[in-house]
């Protein structure tokens, strides 16, 4: 197979375009996941601290 035929076949092939689409979609999903974690993190740390303090001050016994 000579280089010219290989170049024409490469030009017609669309598998690479589909791969790029999937990579972009995956990157967007990962980015959204990171954004959600970053926005929820502070609230969960504050809530966890409040729960920890409330449990620590409770008296156990009878």
Secondary structure, DSSP 4 states (H G I P E B T S, - for coil): --HHHHHHHHHH--HHHHHHHHHHHHHHHHHHHHHHHHHHHHHHHHHHHHHHHHHHT-----
